[in-house]
Amino acid sequence: MTSSSSPSQDAKRMAHAYPEGLRADALMEEDVAWSHEIDGARDGDQFDRSERAALRRVAGLSTELEDVTEVEYRQLRLERVVLVGVWTTGTAQDADNSLAELAALAETAGALVLDGVIQRRDKPDAATYIGSGKALELRDIVLETGADTVICDGELSPGQLIQLEDVVKVKVIDRTALILDIFAQHAKSREGKAQVALAQMQYMLPRLRGWGQSLSRQMGGGRGGLATRGPGETKIETDRRRIREKMAKMRREIAEMKTGREIKRQERRRNKVPSVAIAGYTNAGKSSLLNRLTGAGVLVENALFATLDPTVRRAETPSGRLYTLADTVGFVRHLPHHLVEAFRSTMEEVGDSDLILHVVDGSHPVPEEQLAAVREVIRDVGATDVPEIVVINKADAADPLVLQRLLRVEKRSIAVSARTGQGIAELLALIDEELPRPSVEVEALVPYTHGKLVARAHTEGEVISEEHTAEGTLLKARVHEELAADLAPYTPVSAA
């Protein structure tokens, strides 16, 4: 690396920045400019200064990874981005909504959106996504705004990324990389971090690049010899092999973590506890609804994908029946298939549930698109047979006409507000009504010495009537087959 400034200019700058007695010390690192009087008590004995100064860092020539002040500055400075979308289908309003959602994703990731442009095309350009002429216009916009990143509203091929970067001369990422970055920021649990890492590696694998010595051959194979028995792997091939090995290890770890969740799920099934899964578009208010129903205390924030790790809480219906309520990861339009695959074990909470609360943002401009996007992912995880209640959240901020339209179109739906509590009591009653009920109706006179069976009838079934007599508890309830068999010996003679 060479410096463009002349020695005389450097001397003037140094004379201006430092007093006369400090110029020599300023040419060295701080630890070289050491004073026995000031630093001796703190640092103790030091090596010979001339030997330490024999190889020193020259200020202003270090890379940004070595220059601590530059790294700290970059952490504080937000990335300045320009958004680019290709409008292929739908209306102009649909294209604007898609780019507005991309802007919200960028802001959630910690970027400052400077501008956004949309191009009307039949399909994205195979080379540069928006075409060579529009890419040059985009380059002018980047120069004018001072942006350092371009975000494309779609998944770009490795070739499109490289060629568009060659034209605009700044970093280019696509929608998939942006969502993966948000997931990496927000994942807190060990399993969530592993799932995000797996999805990132799946995305990165076909997009590795090599240049210069990265494409040179390693020394060859064979069983030994002096050096070159044949061409070995290139550096980029070695990187791909290592990523595949890491992916295989990550899949094994996720499978082991999945086993723990499956054991808990089997325990709930064994105890015949019904399960309800909350699914929905990101930022639709799923965590707020979970907190309102159970007091779970889950993080609530007006941001996309604020919570990623699933939360399971115990809840109770107005009639006293116990069930579990699970908050799942939020969905979004064009959710990267890498994430769907990596989070499949987490999304199985939806497929294994007895009821889905499909939360939709009633104040969104196009809530129907949110419903369609979430149902597409539900189909991917094989949960189409699970009963669904559409919960139209944020009713206090929604357009009344939109609420009426959704309630008319969605037959099993209810409007609520997790913030104000509007409609929560009606939702609890609807959950109680929709949860699967035990199939066997029994009548038993349970001795007081076997009160555990009465307690099981309350927690696992639905008690119709209960009367305490001299012989025991006369119980009439609807229970599952296993508990019915345990209560069979206590059937009253009159009932038999």
N, C-alpha and C positions, 0 to 999 in steps of 0.2 A: 504494500500500500504506500502511496506517495502523497505528500502534502502539497497543496496548490499554493500556499502562502510562501513568500520569500523569507530568508533569514532575517532581513532587516525589519520586515513587518512583525515577525515573531518577537524580535527583541523589543520593538516599541510596545507591543501588547504586554509583554512580560514586565517591562519597566512601569507601565501604567497600572498593572494589577497588583504589584507587590512593592513594598518599600525596599530601599537599597540593601539593607542587611539581610533580607529574606529571599533575594533572587536565586542564590545558589541552592538553598534548601528547597525552593519550589520546583526545581528541576528534578527532584527525586520524589519518591513516594513518602507519605506521611511517616511511615515507620522508619525510613532512613533518616529523616530530619529529626533526630532524637537528641534530647538534651539530658545530661546526667542530673542537673539540678532539678529539672521539672519532672522528668519521667523515671529517674532512677529508682525512687522508692516504689513506684508502681510496677515497673517492668523488670527490675532486677538486672543482673549482668546481661550484656548484649554481645553479639558477635562483632568482630572487627568491622567497622563501618565501611572501609574501603573495599573489603571483600564482598560485603552485602550489596554495595552500590555497583559492583562490576556488571551485573545484569539487572537493569531496572526498567520499569515501564515508563515510556515516554507519554506524557499527558497529551490527550487529543488524538492518539493513534489507535486506541483500543477499540475492540468491537463493542456493540451495545450490550452483549451478554456479560462482558467483563467490566464495563463501565457502570458502577453501581448507581450513580446519579441518573444516568439515562434510563436504566431499568426502573427506578422508582418513578421517574417522570412518566414512562409509558404505562405504568400501572394506574396512575392517576388520570391520564388522558383517555377519554373515550374514543373508540374507533369511529371515524367519520365515514359514513357509508352512503352509497347511491343504490337505489333499488331498480331492478329491471324485470319487467314481466312481458310475456308473450301471450296475447289474447287470441286464442284459437277457436273457442266455442263460447256460447252464451252471449249475454248482453254486455254493453259497456259498463253497466253498473256492477255486474258480476266480476268483471276484470278489476274494477276499482276496489271492490270489497276484498278481493284476493290480495291485492297489493297493500291494502290497509292492514290486513292480518299479518302480512310479511313485515310491515313496519312495526307492529306490536311485538312480533317475535324478535326483531332486531333490537328493540329497546329493552326487552326482557333480557337479552344476552349481554346488554351493557354497551350498546352502540348508539351513536347520534346520527339520526337519519337526516340527510341534507336535501335529497331530491329523489324523485321516483318517476320512471318513464315506462310506458307500455307501448308495444308494437303490435299491430294487427297483422297476423300471418295465418296461413292455412295450417302450418306446422312449424316447429322450431327449426332453424337452420342447422344442418348436420355439422357444419364446421364451427361457427362462432355463436350459435344459439339465436342471434338476432340478425345475422347477415353482415357481410364485410362493411357495407356502407354505413349501416346503423352503428356498427362497432366503432367506426371512426368518429361518428357524432357523439357516441357515449364517451369516447376519449376526451373530446372537447368539454363535455359536461364535468368529467372528473377533474380536468385541469382548472375549470372555472370555479368549482366549488371547493377545491382543495381536499377532495376525498382520498382516503387511502385504501378503501375496500369497495368492491362491487358485489352485491348479493342478487342472485338470479332466482326468480320465483318458479323453480322447477328443479328437477334432478338432472344435472349436466353429466355428459359422458367425460371420461378423462381427456379425450381429444378436444372437446369443446372448451373445457377449462383451460387447457394449455394455450389454445389458439386465441381465445378471448383475452387471456392475460398478456399474450404477446402484443396485442393491439392496444389495450388500455393502459398497460404498463403499471398496474397496481394489482393487489391480491384480488382474486375472484373466488367466491364460494357460492354454493347453491343452497336451496331450501333445506335439503337433507343435512348438510354439514351444520347449518345454523341450528336446527332442532337438536342435533346430537350435542352441540356445544351447550345448549340450555340444559339438556339432561345431565351432562357432565357437571355443570355448576350446582344443580339442585339435588343430585342423588346423595343421600346421607347414609343409608344402611349399607352393610357389606354386600348384600345381594344386589341392591340397586346399582352400586358402583360396578360390580362385576358385569351386570347386564349391559350397562352403558359402555363399558370398555369393550365387550364383545361386539356390540353394534358398531363402535368406532373402528375396530380392526377390520370388520367385514367391509365397511365403507372404504377404508384406506387401502386395502389389499390391491384392487385393480388400478389405484391411482398413484402408486409409488412412482417416483421419477428418478432417473439417474443421469448424471452428466459428468464429464471429465473422467477422473479415475474411478468413479462409481460404476462405469461400464467396462473397466479393464478386467481381464481374467485373473483369477487366482491361480497359483501354481498347482500343477495337475494331479491327477488321481494315481491309480496304480497302488502297489504295495510299498512304495518307498522310492529309492533311487536318489540321485543327486538333487534333482529339482523338478524337471518338467517331463512328466510321462504323458502329458496331454493337457488340453485346455480344461480348466476347472470351472466352477461357478463364477458368474459375474457378481459384483457387489449387490446389485439389485435383486438377483436371484437368491442370494443369501438372505437378504432382508425379507423377501417373501416367504422363504422357508421358515424363518424364525417367527414371523407373524402367524403362520399356520400352526406352528407348534404352540404358541401362546393361546391361539383360539381354541385348540383342542383341550389345553389345560383349563381354560376358562369355562368351557362347556362342561367339563367334568365337575368343576367346583359348583357351578350353577345347579347341576343335577343333584349334587349332594345336599345343597341348601333346599332344593325342591322337596327332598325326602322329608326334611323336618316339617315343612308346611303341610305335606300330605298326611303326616302322622297326626297333626293337630286337626286336620280336616276329618280324618277317619274317626277321631275321638268325638267330634261333634256329631258325625253321622251315627255313631254307636249310641250316643245319648239322645238321638232323635231330635236334635235342636235344629229348627229350620234356619236357613241362611238367606239373607237379602244382600244383594250387591248393588252398590251405587256406581253407575257408569254414566258417561256423558262427555260433552265437548270440554276442552280445557277452558278454565275461567268461567264455567257455567254456574259455579257455586256448590260443587259436590262436598267439599270439606266444610263449608258453612252449614250445609244441610245435615251432615254427620254430627257436627257440634250441637246443632239445634235439637236433634233427635236423641243424642246420647250424652252430651256434655263431654265429648272426647278431648277437647282442647287441641285439635289439630291446627297447624299453621293455616291462617287465612290471609291471603294477599291478593290484591288486584293485579295479578300478573299471570302470564301463561305458564303452565306447568310449574306452579309454585310448590306443589307437593307431588312426589313421584312414588314414594314408598307406600305400599298398601297398609291400611290400618283396619283392624277388625275389633269391633266393640260389641259388648253385650247390650241388648235392648229388651224392652218388654212392651207388649201390646196393651191397649186399654183393658182387655179382658184378663190380663195376667199371664199370657203365654210368652215364654222366653224365645228369643231368636238372636242371631248374630247379624250385625250390619258391617259390611266391608266397603271401604272407600278404595277405589282403584285408580290407576293412572289415567289422566285425561287424554282424550283423542283430539285429532286435528285433521283437517283435510289433507290428503296426500301424505298421511303418516308414513314415514320411511319403512319399507318392508324389513330393513335390518332391525328396526326397533320392535316391530310386531313379532319377529322371530325371537329376538333376545328376551323380550318381556312376556313371551308366551306363558311361562310358568306362573307369572304374576296374574296375567289375564285369565288364567284358568279359574280364578275365584268367581268370575262372571259365569263361566260355563257350568260350574258345579253348584251354583246357587239355586234356590227354589223360586226366587223372584228377583227381577231386575228393576231398580228405580232408575229410569233413563232421564237424567236431568238435562234440561235445555234452557238456555238463556232467553227468557221472554223479551228482554230489551234489545236483543241482537237484531240488526236490520233484516237478516234472512235466517230465521231460526230453522226453517225447513231444511236448509243445507246442512246445518249442524246435525239434525236428526239423521239425515241420509249418510253423512260421513261416519257417525258412530255406529250405525247399523251395519255398515260395510265391514268395520273391524269386528263387530260381534259375529258376523257371518264367518269371518276368517278364523275365529277361535272356536267355532262350532257351538254357539250358544243360541241358535235360532229357535230352539224348542222351549226355552225358558220363558215363562209368562213375564210380561213387561207392563209397567206403569210409567207413563210419560209424566214427569214432574216438571211443570213450567215454572221455573224459578224467577226471581226478581220481578214478581207481579206488581210490586209497588212502583217500579220504574218503567214498566212495559206499556206499550200503546194498547188501550182497551180493545181496539179493533183487531190487533194482532192476537191478543189473548182469545177473543171470541173465535177467530179463524182456526187457531190451533185446537181449542177445545172441541170445535165442530168436526175437524178432520180426524183428530186422534180420539178414538172412541174411549179408550181407557186412559184418561188423562185428568190432571188436577192442577190448578194454579196455586202456587204458594209463594211466600217470601221468607227466606231463611233469616233475613235481617230483622224484619218486624214481627215474625211469628204468624203472619197471615196464612191460613189454610193448613197449619201444621196438625191441628187436632183432627181435621178431616182426613189428612194423609195417613195419620196413625190408624184411624178407623178403617181406611181402605186397605192398609197393609194387613191388618188383622183379618179382614174379610178375604183377601187374596192368598194368604199363606195356606199351604196344604194342610188339611185337617186329618187327624187320625181316622182310620177306616173302620174300626171295630167299636161298637157300642156295648158297654158291659155294665152290669149291676153286681156289686159285691158287698158283703158284710165283713169288713176287714177288722180283725182283732186289734185291740190297742197295742198289743205287743209287736205288731207288724206295721207300725205307722209309717215306715219307710216306703211301703207301697202306695200309701195315700200321697206322700210327698212326691213320688215319681209321677203319679197321675196328674198332679198340679203342674209339674215342670215339663213333662213330656207329652201330656195329652190335654184334653179340654173337659173340665169338670162341669157336668150339667147340674147336679144337685149333690148335697152332702148333708148327712144327718147323724148326730151322735146319739147312739142308743146304749143300753146297758151292756149289750154283748160286744159292741164295737162301732166302727164308723160305717154307716150305710152309704155307699158311694155309687153314684150313677155318672158315668163319664164315657167319653170317646177316646180311645187309646189305640196305639199301634199293636200289631199282632203279638210281639214278644211280651209286652206288659199284660196283654189280655190273657196270655197263657199263664202268667204268674198269678193273676187274680182269679183264674178259673176255680181253684179249690175253695174259694170263699163265696161262691155264688149262693144266694139265699134259696131255701127250699121252694118258696113261693115263685121265685123267678125261674127256677129250674123246671 
